[in-house]
Amino acid sequence: MREFLEQMRERGEVVDVEETCSPQFEAPKMAASTNKILFFHHLKGARGVMNLTASREALGVGLGIPWSSLPQELSKSCYEGEVMEEQTLSMHRPDLSQIPVMHHYPGDAGPYITGGIVFAHLDGVTNASIHRMLVLDDRRVVARLVEGRHTYLMHQKALERGESLPIAVVIGVHPAIIFASCTRVPEGKELPFAAELLGGEIRLNRCPNGVLVPDAEIVLQGFIGSETTREGPFVDITGTYDLMREQPVIEFSGMHRKKDFIYYGILPGGKEHKILMGVPYEPKIYRAVSEVTQVRNVVLTAGGCGYLHAIVQIKKSTQGDAKNAIMAAFAAHTSLKHVVVVDEDIDPFDPQEVEFAIATRVRGDRDLIVVTGARGSSLDPSRCADGTNVKVGVDATMILGEEEKFRRAQWI
């Protein structure tokens, strides 16, 4: 993470906050006002950073990929980087009061670890994913484990055997590792994917409980057992409060910190949250659409919470290509709610361009696909009580053979 921070500092993208700043509301509120990286030098007696990849440009630097080509380049990933073990980490008694965990909004249940990656290990398979974690005391948190996701399934399998699931939480790693942990990859391939993004290899350290982790500012080892408690309220990707639920408790048994550690937090519902939720799905949608037509780009928009709205840019070969692209996008990312398909002359990153395409190329009786009773996102406050929602696809492309009447005037 420090190497990346230096890269961004050289680009003028790091703002040093020298004055004392509180992790309760103050630092999160500052992060909401900018895309730049905020480096807090006095955050509850420690150092902290927010907005590490709060823009596509920053993420592109971290991954070594031009920001406008992220879906195309990431769609080529093979998840085959080399993973090497280096050393065993020394641990001391965990004490979460020693790190500046942030309380983001007044309506939150309390301080949440938001940038911690949970590494879970079971039956020779390691999974890495980010889970929000509400701090309960100096050594326990309650984590939101989404039903059906890999950490949840590993935990259920361990419980069925009467065992606890060994885990380690890392805070403050290179953006490539954060991104890999947010991406749906084949089982156990998050670390090889991170290695691929980092140039081909990654070096790991072993925690005393056997879980392998990358270099990090803070490492917390522990386990997820059978204890549960209430989790929430918490502001999620839509900027609205997610439900309260009964969730598993993580108990930590050890902590490793760098001497001058830098705490890393993600602002819930903020720009970085949307980038890390949405961009990992773009290559998946890109690959799916490429199976039905010539795809040029995919964007999960900031206005769609980085998660619920997609703009898909294609080159049509037949009149039905746009509708096939819509269905492929919905199949690739089941939480998508609205998809707009545009032609090559429309910039998918420009909302005004997309709106122009809708205004001039869409006829409601011909160009809409409406799917009722489909699985929706659990984060969408408009979903039905049974978890379903209505999905709408918009074909905002020109009619083949009639392109001339849709072309815009321009100077040569």
N, C-alpha and C positions, 0 to 999 in steps of 0.2 A: 504494500500500500504506500509506503514511504517513497519508493521509486516513482510511482505514478503521481504522487503529490508534487514531487520535484518537477516532473514533466509538465504538469499543469501550472505550476508556479512560473516556469520559464515562459509559458504562453500568456501570463497575466490573468489566469483564471482562478487564482486563490486569493481570498480576502482574509487577512489576519485580523482577528478580533482580540485586541490586547487587553481591553477592559474586562473586569470580572463579570461573568455572565452566569445566570442561574439555569440549570437544566430543567427547572419547572417553568414551563410556558415560554420563558424569555428566549432561549436559544432556538426552540422550534419555530417561534413566531418570526425570528430573524431569517431562518432558512426558507420560510414560505415566501419571502419578498424578493428572492433572487435565484438565478440559475447557477451562479458561481459557487465554488467550493468555499465554505466558511470554516476557517481553522481557529478554534477557540483555544486560547492559551491559558485561560483561567476559568475552568468550568468545574466548580465544586472541588477545587484543589487539584484538578488534573487537566489534561488536554483532550480536546475532542474535535471531531470533524463531521460535517453534514454536507449534503449535496455532492457527494463524491462523483456521481454520474447523473446529474440532474438535467442533462441535455444529451441529445443524440451525438453531438459533436464530441462531448467528453467521453461517452461510451465508445465512440469510434477510436479515440486516442487510446483508451484502455485496451481495446481488442486489436489495435493495429489494423483497422479496416476503415475505409472512407465511410463517413456516417450515412451518406445517401445510398450506399451499396450494401448495407448490413444484411437485409433479407437475402439478396442474391448470393453473397459470399458465405454467409452462415448456412445456407441451404446445402452447401457442398461438404459440410463437416462429416467426418467419419467416426469421431469419438474414439480415436486410437492413439492418443498420446501416451508417453511412457511415464509410469509412476514409480518413484524410487524412495525407499525408506532411508532416513539419515540417522536419527538418534531418538532416545527416549526422553521425554520431557520430565523435568522435576516439577512436583506440585507442592503447594502449601495449602493451608486451610482456606476454604472458600469464604469470601466475605464480600457480598454484593454491595455493601454500603461503601466500599472503597472505590467503586467505579461510578461515574456520573450518569447513571441510567435516567432517561428523560421522561418527564410527565408532559405529554404533548398538548393536550386540550383539557379545559376545565371539566368536561363531562366524562373523561376517561376514568376507568376504575382505579388507576394509579400509574406509577412509572412502568413503562414497557421497554424491554429490549426488542428493538425492531430490526437491527442489522446483524443479528446473530445467526450464523449458519449451523444447523443441527446436523452433525455427522452421526449416523446410527449404523451399527454393525450387527449382522445376524447371519448365521449359516454361510460365512465367507463372503457376504455381499455388503458393501458399504453404500449407503445412500446419503446424499447431501441436499438439504433444502432449508429455506428460510421459514421460520415460524415465529409469529409474535409471541412474546413471553411476558406475562404480568408478574412483577416481582412480589413475592409473598413475604419473604424475610431474608435474612443474610445468606441463606443457602438453598432456598427453594423458589421456583417459579411455576406458574401454570401456563401451559402452552396450548395454542389452538392447533390441533391436528385435524386437518380436513379429511372427512370420511372418504375412504377409497384411495387416498394418496399413499405413496410408498411408506412414509414413516408410520402412518396410521396402521397399515397392514402389517408392518414388521412388529409394531407394538402389540397388536392383537395376537399374532403368532406366538410371541414371547409369553403373553399372559396365558394362552391356552396350554402352554407347557409348565405353567407355574413359575415362570422366570420373569426377571426384569430385563428391559432392553438397555444395553450399554450405549451411552451416547457421549459426545463431546460437542460443546458449543464454541465456535470460534468467532471472534469479533475483531474486525480490522484486518482485511486481507486484500489482495490485489483484485481490481474490478473483474478480471477474467474469471476468477474463482467465484465471485459473487454471481456473475452472469451465468456461469455453468450450473450453479446450484438452483437458479431460477428457471432453467430450461428443461422441458420434458425430453429426456433422453432414454435410450434403452437402459434396462435395470443395471444399476451399479456403475454407470458410465459417466457420472458427473466429474469425477477426478480425471479420468482420461481425456474428457472433453476440455477441462480446464488446462490440462497439459498441452493439448493440441493448440488451444488459443494462445498459450504462452510460448509457442515456438517449438513444441514437441516433447517437453518433459517437465515434470514437477517433482520437487523433493518434499517428502512428508516426514513428520515426527510422530512417534508412537506415544500415546498416553498410557499411563500405568494400567488402565482398564482395557488396553488392547486396541482402542480406536485410533486409526491413523488420521492425522490432520495436517493441513498445510501451515506454513509460517503465518503467524497471526500476532496481533498486538495483545490479545487476551484469549486464553483457552480455559474453558470450564469443563471438567469431566464429571460424569455422574451417570444416572440411570433413570428410566421412566418405569415406574412400578404400577401398582393397582390403585394408588391413591388418586382421587379426583376432587375438584372443587370448582366453584363458579368462576368463569372467565368472562370479562367484559363489564361494561360497555367499552368499545374501542372504535375509533374512526378508521374506516377501511378505505379502499381505493376510490369509492364514489364521494368521499368527503362527508358521508352520513354515518351514523352509528350502527355497527353490526350488532347482532343479537347477543344476549348473554347465554352461555351454554355451560354444561358440566364438562370439564376437560381434564386431561391427565396432568399430574404434578411431576415436574422434574426436580429431583434432589441432587445437588452437586456434592461431590466428595473431595474435589481438589480444584485448585486454580493456579494458572501460570500466567504471569504478566511480565511484559518487557519493563525494564527499569523505568523508562520514561514513556510509558505506553500512551497511545492515542486512542481514545474511545471513538467508535463509529456508530452513528445513528441515522436511520432513514425516517424522514418526516411522513407519517401516515397520511395518505391522500395527497401527498405533495408531488412535485415534478419527478423526483427520482423514483418514488414508489410506482408511478405510472410507467416510466421508462422500463423498470425492471419487471413489471407485470406484463407489459405489452410486447416489447421488442423480441423477447424469446419466442413468442408465438408466430412472429412474422415469417421466419424461414419455414416453419411447419405449414403455414397457409400457402406460402410461395410454392413449396414442393407439391402440395395437393392441387393447386390451380394449374401448375405446369403439366399435370396429367390430362387436363381437359382442353387447354388452349395455350397460346403463347403469352406468358405472364411477364410483365416488365417490372413491377414493383408492388409492394404491400406495405401499408401503413396502418397501424393501430393508433388512432388519433388521441391527442391530449383532451379534446372536448368530449370524447367518448370514454373518459376516465382511463385512457391507455389500455383498455381491455374489452369494451363492449361494442365499439364501432371500428369497422375496417374499411379502408379505401383500397381497392384492388385495381391496378392499372394493367390493361391487356392490349394485345394486338389481335383484333378479330380476324378470323379466317372464314367463319360461317356466322349467320345471323343469330344462332342460338348460343354462341360461345359465352356471352356475358351471363346468361342464366345458369349455364353449367358451372361457371366460375363462382357464382353466388352459392350454389349448393355445395361445391367443393370446399369453399371457405367455412361454411357452417359445419361441415363434417370434421374439418381439421381442428376447429376451435369451438367446442360446444358451448362456451359461455358467450360467444358473439350474439349480439342482439340485432344490429343493423349492419348491412354490407352495401356499399355503393361501388359499382364497377364503372370505370372510366376508360377513355381512349388514351392513346400515347401522347396526344397534344395537351392533355390536362395534367398539371403538376399535382400529384397526390398529396404532397406536403403542404399545399396552399388551400386553406378552407374556402377562400373566395373563388378559386378556380373550380373546386369541386361543386360549390353551390351554383356556379355558372352552368356547369354541365347538367345539373339537375333541372335548372330553370329552362334550359333551351333544348334538351335532348330527351326529356322524360315525358311520357304520356301515361297517366295513372291507370288507365284501363288496359294498358299493354305491357308496361315496363316494371310492374311490381310483382314480387313473389311474397306471399304472406303465408307463414307456417304457424299454425296454432297448436297449442298443447305440446310444444317442444321443451326439452330441458333448458332451463335458463340458469343464469349465474346466481349463486346463493348470495352474492353481494349486491344484487340489483333490488332496490327497495320496491320496485313495481311488480316483482314476480308474484305469481299466485301462491296460495297457501300450500299447494302440493309441490311447489318448486318449479312448476312449468311457467312458460312465458310465450309471448308471440314474437316471432322473428320476421323481419322484413328485409328483403333484398331489393335493391334499386338498380335497374339497368340504365345507366346514364351514358350509354355509348351511342354513337351515330349509327343510323341504319345503313347497312352495306349497300353500296350502289347509289346512295343519296348523300354522300359526304359533302358535295359541293355546297348544298344549301345550309350546312351547319358550320362551314369554315368561317373563321373570324378574319376580319380585315387586318392587314399588317403592311408595314413599310418594308421594302426590300433593302 
